[in-house]
Amino acid sequence: MASPGKRLATDGLPQRVTICEVGPRDGLQNEPAPVASADKIRFCDMLSDAGVPMLEATSFVSPKHVPQMADAAEVYGAIRKDPGRTYVVLVPNERRMDRALEAGVRAVGVFTAASEAFAQANIRTSVDRSVETFSGVVRRAKDVGMFVRASVSTAFGCPFQGAVDVADVVRVCRQLLAIGVDELSVADTIGVGTPNQVFDVVDALRDVVPLERLNLHFHDTRGTALANILAGLQCGVSRFDASAGGLGGCPFAPGATGNVATEDVVYLLNGMGIETGIDLDELRAATRFMSERLGRQPASRAYAALEASAARSRSASPAR
Amino acid sequence: MASPGKRLATDGLPQRVTICEVGPRDGLQNEPAPVASADKIRFCDMLSDAGVPMLEATSFVSPKHVPQMADAAEVYGAIRKDPGRTYVVLVPNERRMDRALEAGVRAVGVFTAASEAFAQANIRTSVDRSVETFSGVVRRAKDVGMFVRASVSTAFGCPFQGAVDVADVVRVCRQLLAIGVDELSVADTIGVGTPNQVFDVVDALRDVVPLERLNLHFHDTRGTALANILAGLQCGVSRFDASAGGLGGCPFAPGATGNVATEDVVYLLNGMGIETGIDLDELRAATRFMSERLGRQPASRAYAALEASAARSRSASPAR
C-alpha cells in the first residue's frame, strides 16, 4: 500500500543538497571572543578539506561596527580557494565593494530583512532603501561575473515586530531578484519558525524564484531547525545554510542556540541518502579546531554524539 | 497552485497529539544523581498541572538494579492522579506486578526491544522470552481493566548490532499486540533515526496496529528528533513520548542528549496549530523545578529560549 508517508520518503526529495557553510562569517561574527586571523584561515581551509561546496568566508563591513571582521581582506586573501567551491564575502555597500574587488573576491552576499522593524534596528535603514543600496553593489558584481547571494532576515518572525507577513517576504525577494541576485537565502533569524511556515513561505515563493536559486537558513533556537529543513526538502528546496558546530549563538537570546549545526544537517541528509559532498569526520575536525580556539563546546548534537562515539572507539582499541 | 509541500502542511496531519511525558521515570532513571521522593512527587504534580495527558510516573523494578526507582510505591501513592490523565508505571514481571496492584496502579508499561543484541544486554533475555514474561503481566493487567503500554527499544538502530531490520520491529509489535497490549511505543533508543526510517517503520506497522494505538519515542542525540516527529505526524501518528527538559541523557554517549524535550515538541506542535493540552509556561516551571534539584541546565532548546525571553521581559518591566 502506497501511503502518504512512504510517498514522501521516496518521491520528489532532492537527491543532492548544497550546503552553504556560514560558520566563519555568520558564526564568528556573533562570537564574543576575538579569533586570530590565522585561526580563521585554518578553519576555512579545514572546511574546504571537509568538502563544503559554498563557504561564507568573511565580511567586508565597517571594522568599527564589526571588529570581528576587521581582517576580512587578509583572511580572504589567505584562504585556499578550491576550484568548484564558492567563497562568499558579505558586502554592505559600494564603498566596501571596492575593497572586495581589490581583494579579488568572486562571490558576494548582501543582506536585508523581511521585517521593516528589523531592518531599521539591524541595518539602520528601510527595506526598500537597503535594496536600493545593494542595487549598485549587485550591478558591479554582475558586471565582473560574480555570484551574488542575498539574505533575507526575519522571514519567519521578527524580534521586534513579532509575526512577519509572507507577502512581505515575497515582496523583498521580488525586489532582490529584480536587481539581479543569483540566489536568495531566506532566513529564520531568531529560530521561531515551524514546518507549516516553511510550507507557506516556499509555496509563496515558488512562482517568484526557481527553487534551485532558493536557499533556506534556519536557527535551532527552539530545536525546530531540522524539522524545518525536512519541510524545505519536501517542498523541493535543495540549498540550506548551516554553521559548523552551530557557531554563532543567538544574538537575541544569550545562551541560546543560533545557526543550525552543519553536523546535524549532514547527519540528517546522510541518513536520508541525500548527497552533500561533505565528509562528516573532516567537518568534525574543523569544528573541534575552532571550538578549542573558542574554549567552549559546540552547540551541535550530532557533533557531541560523534565525539562520544569516537572516544569510545579509542578507549576500546588502545593499540590503534 | 496546490504543491506537494502545501498539501502536506494542511491535509491529513493529526489535529491533536497525545504526549506521554516520560521525564519522571525514563528521565530520572538515567540521572546519575539521586532525587528525593518528595521532589519526584512535586515534579509529577507540576506536570499534571501543566496538562500532560499521560505520565510515565515511576518503575516497579528491582531496587538493587535500579536504585533510582526504589521509592516507586511511595511516589505512585503520593502523586496526584487527575481524572482523565493516565499515570503509567513500568512493571518488568509478575512479581513486580503484585506490588503495582497493591499500590493501586491503573496503567502499566512493559518493555522489550526490536534488537536481539539489545534485549540480551539490557534486559538479559531474548526478545521472545521477554514477551512470554510480559504475557502474564499483561493478562493480569487486562483482567483488572488496566491500560497497558509496551515499549519497543532500538527500533531504529542498536548500539550493539547496528542496523535493525524493520521486519524485526514488526515481528515484536505483532507479538506484543497478540498478548493484549493497548499501545505500542516504538523507540529510537540511541537517537540514530532519520525521517526516511520513520516513514519505513510506520508504513510497515500500518497494517499491524491502528495508528491511534501507535506511539513513537525519539531521542535527540543527533538533533533529528523533531524532524522524525514531523515525519511521524505526516504518516498519521498522533502519539509521541517526550521528556520535560530532555531529562535522561543518553546512556550510550555520556554528555550527549537523550529523550527529546517536551518543551521542544510542544513548541513545534503549537507552531503547527496541533493541540496537546499542555501549557508551555507551566511545563517550563516543572522543568525549572527539577533542573534546579539536579543542579544542571535542561537539554531543551525551546526551554533555553523561553527562559531567555522571560528574563528579558522581567528586566524590561521591573515594576511587574
Interface residues (C-beta under 8 A of the other chain):
Chain A: M1 S3 P4 G5 K6 L8 A9 T10 G12 G191 V192 G193 T194 P195 N196 Q197 V198 F199 D200 V202 D203 R206 D207 D220 T221 R222 G223 T224 A225 L226 A227 I229 L230 A231 Q234 C235 G236 C250 A253 P254 G255 A256 T257 A261 D264 Y267 L268 N270 G271 M272 G273 S300 R301 A302 A304 A305 A308 S309 R312
Chain B: M1 S3 P4 G5 K6 L8 A9 T10 G12 G191 V192 G193 T194 P195 N196 Q197 V198 F199 D200 V202 D203 R206 D207 D220 T221 R222 G223 T224 A225 L226 A227 I229 L230 A231 Q234 C235 G236 C250 A253 P254 G255 A256 T257 A261 D264 Y267 L268 N270 G271 M272 G273 S300 R301 A302 A304 A305 A308 S309 R312
